[in-house]
Amino acid sequence: MPITTDAPRFLGDGRIRVEEHTYRDPGDGELLVKVAANALCGTDRSIYLNGTDIIPGHEAAGVVADVGPGSRTALGTRGVIYLMDYCGSCRSCLIGATNQCTAKRADVGLTTDGGYGPYATVHETNFFPVGDDLPLATATMLLDVMGTSSHALHRAELVRPDIESIYICGAGPIGLGLLVMARIRYGIDFPIYISDLSDWRCEFARTFGATVVDASSVRDLAPDIAFDSSGKEAARRAALTSLSKRGALVCVGHGEGLTLDVSADLIAPERAVLGSEYFRFDELAHNLVLLQENKELVGRIITHQLPVARLSEAFDLFLSGKTGKVVVLQDFGT
């Protein structure tokens, strides 16, 4: 039967009010997931400020509480929810590029109810089980932090397989994810440079072994790959011009544009500019192994965990620029 319970309503102007909300029964091939944890994302800023008609939250982990007809997932299965409710049959999906699905049914937490509420109804195909030994708050790191970042690293390697150094513009959660995933992928001595306007974030990045630099001095470093997680045109421009020959700029953060001088920026130095959008569902399995092997390192990106009753406080804290990842918890085991 449908469940009616309290859930946070984002009204805009930073106001959140708890209201009754009804969750329908799961349909064919669907799961009703009881949410345990949801990590805050920078893209939620606009929702916090402008409001929304749905319950947001797109970095959720929880436990299967009910299943619809045709579902093969067992009740009680613990896992994470993949943002993109991909169709599974379009040209992109057929080669595994689910992040480029041309017929998405929804984006969980953006167009349908997500993880700031106590439940989320999702298709079984975009629920990924994580086993019983991983805290669900930690499991949220599989999504934007590890998934988006590791996918961007793969994108970079498509055009520059001999990477010897990288530069990351922006030390927010995605920048920290890039830093940690690069450290896991390339080793402890691999040169990783990072910049951010927040002194707190710069100091936090140092604890993961990054060399903090001023964005204006990156040109002298000539990194092979630059990742922009800031979304700022000036930052992208500075990163692009700093690159070594055959280098690549990978844009991970949505936001502003980028003006190119094709001859000087691309043709003569044989540089590339790539976009990297979220990640493929099939990347989750490998990242789960990496998370289990590096639980302490990745888990340190989470600096704050607050109960969902303190959701407004969690947002204010996160938007202060003085946190890593902030995770809100529901009222059962995480």
C-alpha positions as CSV (number, residue, x, y, z in Angstrom):
1,M,0.0,0.0,0.0
2,P,1.2,3.6,-0.6
3,I,3.2,5.1,2.3
4,T,2.4,8.6,3.6
5,T,5.1,10.0,5.9
6,D,7.0,13.2,6.6
7,A,9.5,14.5,4.0
8,P,11.4,17.7,3.5
9,R,9.9,20.2,1.1
10,F,12.3,22.7,-0.5
11,L,10.5,26.0,-0.7
12,G,13.2,28.2,-2.0
13,D,15.3,31.0,-0.4
14,G,17.0,28.4,1.8
15,R,13.7,27.4,3.5
16,I,12.9,23.7,4.1
17,R,9.6,22.6,5.6
18,V,8.6,19.1,6.7
19,E,5.3,18.1,5.1
20,E,3.4,14.9,4.5
21,H,4.4,13.1,1.3
22,T,2.9,10.0,-0.2
23,Y,5.1,7.3,-1.9
24,R,3.3,5.0,-4.3
25,D,3.7,1.3,-4.6
26,P,6.6,0.2,-6.8
27,G,5.5,-0.7,-10.3
28,D,6.8,-3.3,-12.8
29,G,10.6,-3.8,-12.3
30,E,10.7,-1.1,-9.6
31,L,12.0,-0.9,-6.1
32,L,11.0,1.1,-3.1
33,V,14.2,2.0,-1.3
34,K,14.2,3.2,2.3
35,V,16.9,5.8,2.2
36,A,19.7,5.7,4.9
37,A,22.0,8.4,3.7
38,N,22.3,11.1,1.0
39,A,25.3,13.2,0.3
40,L,24.9,16.9,-0.5
41,C,26.0,18.1,-3.9
42,G,27.0,21.5,-5.2
43,T,24.3,21.3,-7.9
44,D,21.7,21.2,-5.1
45,R,22.5,24.8,-4.3
46,S,20.0,26.1,-6.9
47,I,17.3,23.7,-5.5
48,Y,18.0,25.0,-2.0
49,L,17.7,28.6,-3.2
50,N,14.9,28.3,-5.8
51,G,12.8,25.4,-4.5
52,T,11.4,22.4,-6.2
53,D,8.1,20.4,-6.5
54,I,9.9,17.1,-5.9
55,I,11.9,15.7,-3.0
56,P,15.5,16.2,-4.2
57,G,18.7,14.4,-3.4
58,H,20.7,12.4,-6.0
59,E,23.5,10.8,-4.0
60,A,21.5,8.3,-2.1
61,A,22.1,4.9,-0.4
62,G,19.5,2.7,1.3
63,V,17.8,-0.6,1.7
64,V,15.1,-2.2,-0.5
65,A,11.9,-2.0,1.4
66,D,9.4,-3.2,-1.2
67,V,9.6,-4.6,-4.7
68,G,7.3,-4.4,-7.7
69,P,6.2,-7.2,-10.1
70,G,9.0,-8.8,-12.0
71,S,11.7,-7.5,-9.7
72,R,14.5,-10.0,-8.9
73,T,16.1,-7.9,-6.1
74,A,15.6,-9.3,-2.5
75,L,14.0,-7.3,0.2
76,G,16.7,-5.9,2.5
77,T,19.3,-5.5,-0.2
78,R,21.6,-2.6,0.6
79,G,22.8,-0.4,-2.2
80,V,23.1,3.0,-3.9
81,I,20.9,4.7,-6.5
82,Y,22.3,5.6,-9.8
83,L,21.1,9.1,-10.8
84,M,20.2,8.4,-14.4
85,D,17.1,6.2,-15.0
86,Y,18.5,5.0,-18.3
87,C,16.4,3.1,-20.8
88,G,18.8,0.2,-21.5
89,S,17.9,-0.1,-25.2
90,C,19.1,3.1,-27.0
91,R,22.4,3.2,-29.0
92,S,24.3,4.6,-26.0
93,C,22.9,2.1,-23.5
94,L,23.6,-0.9,-25.7
95,I,27.4,-0.1,-25.5
96,G,27.2,0.6,-21.8
97,A,27.2,4.4,-22.0
98,T,24.3,4.8,-19.7
99,N,25.4,8.3,-18.8
100,Q,24.6,9.2,-22.4
101,C,21.2,7.5,-22.6
102,T,19.1,9.2,-25.3
103,A,15.8,8.2,-23.7
104,K,16.2,8.6,-20.0
105,R,13.0,8.0,-18.0
106,A,14.1,10.3,-15.2
107,D,17.0,11.8,-13.1
108,V,16.4,10.6,-9.6
109,G,16.4,13.5,-7.2
110,L,16.2,16.0,-10.0
111,T,13.0,15.1,-11.8
112,T,11.7,12.4,-9.5
113,D,11.7,12.0,-5.7
114,G,15.2,11.4,-4.3
115,G,17.3,10.9,-1.2
116,Y,16.5,13.7,1.1
117,G,13.2,12.0,1.8
118,P,12.8,8.7,3.7
119,Y,12.0,6.7,0.5
120,A,12.7,6.7,-3.2
121,T,11.0,4.6,-5.9
122,V,13.5,3.6,-8.6
123,H,13.8,1.1,-11.4
124,E,15.7,-2.0,-10.5
125,T,18.2,-1.3,-13.3
126,N,19.6,1.8,-11.6
127,F,20.0,0.3,-8.1
128,F,23.4,-1.1,-7.4
129,P,23.9,-3.5,-4.4
130,V,26.9,-2.9,-2.2
131,G,26.8,-5.8,0.2
132,D,26.3,-5.9,4.0
133,D,29.8,-4.8,5.2
134,L,29.9,-1.2,3.9
135,P,28.4,1.7,5.9
136,L,25.7,3.3,3.7
137,A,27.0,6.8,4.4
138,T,30.4,5.6,3.0
139,A,28.6,3.9,0.1
140,T,27.4,7.3,-1.2
141,M,31.0,8.0,-2.2
142,L,30.5,5.6,-5.1
143,L,28.3,8.1,-6.8
144,D,29.5,11.7,-7.5
145,V,32.8,11.5,-5.7
146,M,34.2,8.3,-7.0
147,G,32.0,7.7,-10.1
148,T,32.2,11.1,-11.7
149,S,35.9,11.5,-10.9
150,S,37.0,8.1,-12.1
151,H,35.0,8.5,-15.3
152,A,36.8,11.8,-16.0
153,L,40.2,10.1,-15.5
154,H,39.2,7.4,-18.0
155,R,38.1,10.2,-20.4
156,A,41.5,11.8,-20.1
157,E,43.4,8.6,-20.8
158,L,41.5,8.3,-24.1
159,V,43.7,11.1,-25.5
160,R,46.7,11.0,-23.2
161,P,47.7,7.5,-22.1
162,D,51.1,8.6,-20.9
163,I,49.9,11.0,-18.1
164,E,52.8,12.1,-15.9
165,S,51.1,15.0,-14.0
166,I,47.6,16.5,-13.5
167,Y,46.2,19.8,-12.4
168,I,42.7,20.1,-10.7
169,C,40.9,23.5,-10.7
170,G,38.6,23.4,-7.7
171,A,38.9,21.5,-4.5
172,G,35.2,20.9,-3.8
173,P,33.8,17.4,-3.6
174,I,34.4,16.6,-7.2
175,G,37.9,18.1,-7.1
176,L,38.7,16.0,-4.0
177,G,37.3,13.0,-5.7
178,L,39.6,13.6,-8.7
179,L,42.5,14.0,-6.3
180,V,41.8,10.8,-4.3
181,M,41.0,8.7,-7.4
182,A,44.1,9.9,-9.2
183,R,46.1,9.0,-6.1
184,I,44.6,5.5,-6.0
185,R,45.1,5.1,-9.8
186,Y,48.6,6.5,-10.3
187,G,50.3,6.1,-6.9
188,I,51.5,8.1,-3.9
189,D,54.4,9.9,-5.7
190,F,52.3,11.0,-8.8
191,P,52.3,14.8,-9.1
192,I,48.9,16.3,-8.5
193,Y,48.4,20.0,-8.4
194,I,45.2,21.7,-7.2
195,S,43.9,25.2,-6.7
196,D,40.8,26.7,-5.0
197,L,39.7,30.1,-3.8
198,S,38.9,28.6,-0.4
199,D,41.9,28.5,2.0
200,W,40.1,25.8,4.0
201,R,39.7,23.5,0.9
202,C,43.3,24.1,-0.1
203,E,44.6,23.0,3.3
204,F,42.2,20.0,3.3
205,A,43.5,19.0,-0.2
206,R,47.1,19.0,1.2
207,T,46.1,16.3,3.6
208,F,45.5,14.0,0.6
209,G,49.0,14.7,-0.8
210,A,48.1,17.4,-3.3
211,T,50.4,20.3,-4.1
212,V,48.4,23.5,-3.7
213,V,49.2,26.1,-6.4
214,D,47.8,29.5,-7.4
215,A,45.8,29.2,-10.6
216,S,47.9,31.9,-12.2
217,S,51.1,29.9,-11.8
218,V,49.9,26.7,-13.4
219,R,51.4,27.6,-16.7
220,D,54.9,27.0,-15.3
221,L,53.9,23.4,-14.3
222,A,52.8,22.3,-17.8
223,P,50.6,19.5,-16.6
224,D,49.6,16.7,-19.0
225,I,45.9,16.9,-18.0
226,A,43.9,19.6,-16.4
227,F,40.5,19.0,-14.8
228,D,38.1,21.8,-14.3
229,S,35.5,21.2,-11.6
230,S,34.8,24.9,-11.0
231,G,32.7,25.6,-14.0
232,K,34.3,29.0,-14.4
233,E,35.5,30.2,-17.8
234,A,38.5,32.0,-16.5
235,A,39.7,28.9,-14.7
236,R,39.2,26.8,-17.8
237,R,41.1,29.3,-19.9
238,A,44.0,29.4,-17.5
239,A,44.1,25.6,-17.3
240,L,44.0,25.1,-21.1
241,T,46.9,27.5,-21.8
242,S,49.0,25.8,-19.0
243,L,48.9,22.3,-20.6
244,S,51.9,20.5,-22.0
245,K,52.0,19.5,-25.7
246,R,49.3,16.9,-26.4
247,G,47.7,17.8,-23.1
248,A,43.9,17.7,-22.5
249,L,41.5,19.8,-20.6
250,V,38.6,17.8,-19.1
251,C,35.6,19.8,-18.1
252,V,33.8,18.1,-15.2
253,G,31.9,21.0,-13.6
254,H,28.9,22.5,-15.4
255,G,28.7,26.2,-15.6
256,E,30.2,28.9,-17.9
257,G,31.6,28.6,-21.4
258,L,35.1,28.5,-23.0
259,T,36.4,30.6,-25.9
260,L,39.0,28.9,-28.0
261,D,41.7,30.0,-30.5
262,V,41.6,26.8,-32.5
263,S,45.0,27.2,-34.1
264,A,46.9,28.3,-31.0
265,D,45.0,26.3,-28.4
266,L,44.3,23.0,-30.2
267,I,46.0,22.5,-33.6
268,A,49.5,23.6,-33.0
269,P,50.0,22.0,-29.6
270,E,47.7,19.1,-30.5
271,R,45.7,19.7,-27.3
272,A,42.2,18.4,-26.7
273,V,39.1,19.7,-24.7
274,L,36.8,17.0,-23.4
275,G,33.6,16.9,-21.5
276,S,32.9,14.3,-18.8
277,E,29.3,13.7,-17.7
278,Y,28.6,11.7,-14.5
279,F,29.7,8.0,-15.1
280,R,28.6,4.7,-16.6
281,F,26.6,2.3,-14.5
282,D,29.0,-0.5,-15.3
283,E,31.8,1.4,-13.6
284,L,30.2,0.9,-10.2
285,A,31.5,-2.6,-9.7
286,H,35.1,-1.7,-10.1
287,N,34.7,1.4,-7.9
288,L,33.1,-0.7,-5.2
289,V,36.3,-2.9,-5.1
290,L,38.4,0.3,-4.9
291,L,36.2,1.7,-2.1
292,Q,36.5,-1.5,-0.1
293,E,40.3,-1.5,-0.6
294,N,40.7,2.3,0.2
295,K,37.8,2.8,2.6
296,E,39.7,5.0,5.1
297,L,41.2,7.2,2.3
298,V,38.0,7.8,0.4
299,G,35.9,8.0,3.7
300,R,38.0,11.0,4.8
301,I,36.3,13.1,2.1
302,I,33.2,13.0,4.3
303,T,33.9,15.6,7.0
304,H,30.4,15.9,8.4
305,Q,27.4,13.6,9.0
306,L,24.2,15.1,10.3
307,P,20.7,13.7,10.8
308,V,18.1,14.7,8.2
309,A,16.3,16.8,10.9
310,R,19.3,19.2,10.6
311,L,19.1,19.4,6.8
312,S,19.1,23.2,6.7
313,E,22.1,23.3,8.9
314,A,23.8,20.7,6.7
315,F,23.2,22.9,3.6
316,D,24.5,26.1,5.3
317,L,27.6,24.2,6.5
318,F,28.2,22.7,3.0
319,L,27.7,26.0,1.2
320,S,30.2,27.7,3.5
321,G,33.1,26.2,1.6
322,K,34.7,24.8,4.7
323,T,33.7,21.1,4.4
324,G,34.5,18.1,2.4
325,K,31.4,16.0,1.6
326,V,28.4,16.5,3.9
327,V,26.1,13.5,4.3
328,V,22.6,13.6,5.9
329,L,21.4,10.4,7.6
330,Q,17.9,9.0,8.1
331,D,16.9,7.4,11.4
332,F,18.2,3.8,10.9
333,G,21.6,2.1,10.4
334,T,23.9,3.8,8.0
